Amino acid sequence: MTFRIACHTRPELPAIQALYAASPLRRPVDDEPRLTRMFDAANVIHSAWAGDRLVGLLRGWTDGAFDGYLCDLAVHPDFQKSGVGRALMDPLFTEYPQVRWVLLASPLAEGYYGHVGWKPLENAWVKSHPDCVPMPGYAEYQARVAHLAAKA
Ligand SMILES: CC(C)(COP(=O)(O)OP(=O)(O)OC[C@H]1O[C@@H](n2cnc3c(N)ncnc32)[C@H](O)[C@@H]1OP(=O)(O)O)[C@@H](O)C(=O)NCCC(=O)NCCS
């Protein structure tokens, strides 16, 4: 599979919606204002392209000096296991050599991050408002966003 990586260009919202729905990556792709805020606030966006087709995307935040959070990593199923995910992450470490990156792995990627060199944390904690809507199950998410996935 041939692809190219672009750093710090933001794909159009419909392409992001379609890619996340198809991957699948459980993000609020059917809530455009919320998805827009997610990308407005991100200062690290790496994308993978096959021609003009968006086939992979990484979204993250960093202060550039110490902390970094890898928020999203999604690769279209047609391109999975072709090195796209690794190629999207590689620039994190070369561009920001002083940053320690952390992430929350999805159930689908449980074995992935260890395989590509990440170390598990034993001291990670998470807290949110009691009304914060929990992550949907995959079956519910995929049914809800099937119309978007079809466009990826
Ligand atoms: C997880 C995901 C990002 C991986 O991206 P990818 O482009 O398919 O992975 P790569 O091609 O970079 O794989 C690199 C290596 O990891 C392996 N690998 C890929 N997916 C794996 C998985 N789920 N579990 C274990 N190993 C995996 C590959 O076989 C490859 O191994 P090799 O170097 O020994 O040949 C992609 O499958 C995906 O988008 N999944 C759905 C969305 C998701 O869950 N994202 C993660 C959010 S935290």
Ligand as a Chemical Component Dictionary entry (heavy atoms), coordinates in Angstrom:
data_LIG
# 
_chem_comp.id                   LIG 
_chem_comp.type                 NON-POLYMER 
_chem_comp.pdbx_formal_charge   0 
_chem_comp.three_letter_code    LIG 
# 
loop_
_chem_comp_atom.comp_id 
_chem_comp_atom.atom_id 
_chem_comp_atom.alt_atom_id 
_chem_comp_atom.type_symbol 
_chem_comp_atom.charge 
_chem_comp_atom.model_Cartn_x 
_chem_comp_atom.model_Cartn_y 
_chem_comp_atom.model_Cartn_z 
_chem_comp_atom.pdbx_ordinal 
LIG C1  C1  C 0 -4.758 0.286  15.879 1  
LIG C2  C2  C 0 -4.442 0.884  14.525 2  
LIG C3  C3  C 0 -4.283 2.408  14.681 3  
LIG C4  C4  C 0 -3.137 0.295  14.030 4  
LIG O1  O1  O 0 -2.716 0.950  12.843 5  
LIG P1  P1  P 0 -2.064 0.144  11.635 6  
LIG O2  O2  O 0 -1.694 1.124  10.608 7  
LIG O3  O3  O 0 -2.990 -0.954 11.243 8  
LIG O4  O4  O 0 -0.772 -0.501 12.319 9  
LIG P2  P2  P 0 0.697  -0.637 11.673 10 
LIG O5  O5  O 0 0.572  -1.056 10.268 11 
LIG O6  O6  O 0 1.482  0.591  12.010 12 
LIG O7  O7  O 0 1.248  -1.871 12.513 13 
LIG C5  C5  C 0 2.574  -1.916 13.037 14 
LIG C6  C6  C 0 2.781  -3.288 13.625 15 
LIG O8  O8  O 0 1.753  -3.551 14.615 16 
LIG C7  C7  C 0 1.007  -4.731 14.253 17 
LIG N1  N1  N 0 -0.399 -4.500 14.611 18 
LIG C8  C8  C 0 -1.307 -3.761 13.929 19 
LIG N2  N2  N 0 -2.489 -3.747 14.590 20 
LIG C9  C9  C 0 -2.302 -4.494 15.707 21 
LIG C10 C10 C 0 -3.172 -4.856 16.786 22 
LIG N3  N3  N 0 -4.450 -4.426 16.853 23 
LIG N4  N4  N 0 -2.660 -5.611 17.771 24 
LIG C11 C11 C 0 -1.359 -6.029 17.735 25 
LIG N5  N5  N 0 -0.488 -5.715 16.719 26 
LIG C12 C12 C 0 -0.972 -4.962 15.727 27 
LIG C13 C13 C 0 1.214  -4.887 12.758 28 
LIG O9  O9  O 0 0.999  -6.211 12.346 29 
LIG C14 C14 C 0 2.652  -4.422 12.612 30 
LIG O10 O10 O 0 3.511  -5.455 13.049 31 
LIG P3  P3  P 0 4.991  -5.685 12.404 32 
LIG O11 O11 O 0 5.714  -4.394 12.536 33 
LIG O12 O12 O 0 5.555  -6.775 13.259 34 
LIG O13 O13 O 0 4.775  -6.067 10.978 35 
LIG C15 C15 C 0 -5.547 0.571  13.472 36 
LIG O14 O14 O 0 -5.732 -0.831 13.436 37 
LIG C16 C16 C 0 -6.874 1.241  13.745 38 
LIG O15 O15 O 0 -7.118 2.350  13.290 39 
LIG N6  N6  N 0 -7.789 0.581  14.493 40 
LIG C17 C17 C 0 -9.132 1.086  14.736 41 
LIG C18 C18 C 0 -9.121 2.376  15.537 42 
LIG C19 C19 C 0 -8.406 2.201  16.855 43 
LIG O16 O16 O 0 -8.758 1.379  17.676 44 
LIG N7  N7  N 0 -7.370 3.052  17.063 45 
LIG C20 C20 C 0 -6.581 3.055  18.257 46 
LIG C21 C21 C 0 -7.131 4.070  19.188 47 
LIG S1  S1  S 0 -6.289 4.050  20.740 48 
# 
loop_
_chem_comp_bond.comp_id 
_chem_comp_bond.atom_id_1 
_chem_comp_bond.atom_id_2 
_chem_comp_bond.value_order 
_chem_comp_bond.pdbx_ordinal 
LIG C1  C2  SING 1  
LIG C2  C3  SING 2  
LIG C2  C4  SING 3  
LIG C2  C15 SING 4  
LIG C4  O1  SING 5  
LIG O1  P1  SING 6  
LIG P1  O2  DOUB 7  
LIG P1  O3  SING 8  
LIG P1  O4  SING 9  
LIG O4  P2  SING 10 
LIG P2  O5  DOUB 11 
LIG P2  O6  SING 12 
LIG P2  O7  SING 13 
LIG O7  C5  SING 14 
LIG C5  C6  SING 15 
LIG C6  O8  SING 16 
LIG C6  C14 SING 17 
LIG O8  C7  SING 18 
LIG C7  N1  SING 19 
LIG C7  C13 SING 20 
LIG N1  C8  SING 21 
LIG N1  C12 SING 22 
LIG C8  N2  DOUB 23 
LIG N2  C9  SING 24 
LIG C9  C10 SING 25 
LIG C9  C12 DOUB 26 
LIG C10 N3  SING 27 
LIG C10 N4  DOUB 28 
LIG N4  C11 SING 29 
LIG C11 N5  DOUB 30 
LIG N5  C12 SING 31 
LIG C13 O9  SING 32 
LIG C13 C14 SING 33 
LIG C14 O10 SING 34 
LIG O10 P3  SING 35 
LIG P3  O11 DOUB 36 
LIG P3  O12 SING 37 
LIG P3  O13 SING 38 
LIG C15 O14 SING 39 
LIG C15 C16 SING 40 
LIG C16 O15 DOUB 41 
LIG C16 N6  SING 42 
LIG N6  C17 SING 43 
LIG C17 C18 SING 44 
LIG C18 C19 SING 45 
LIG C19 O16 DOUB 46 
LIG C19 N7  SING 47 
LIG N7  C20 SING 48 
LIG C20 C21 SING 49 
LIG C21 S1  SING 50 
# 
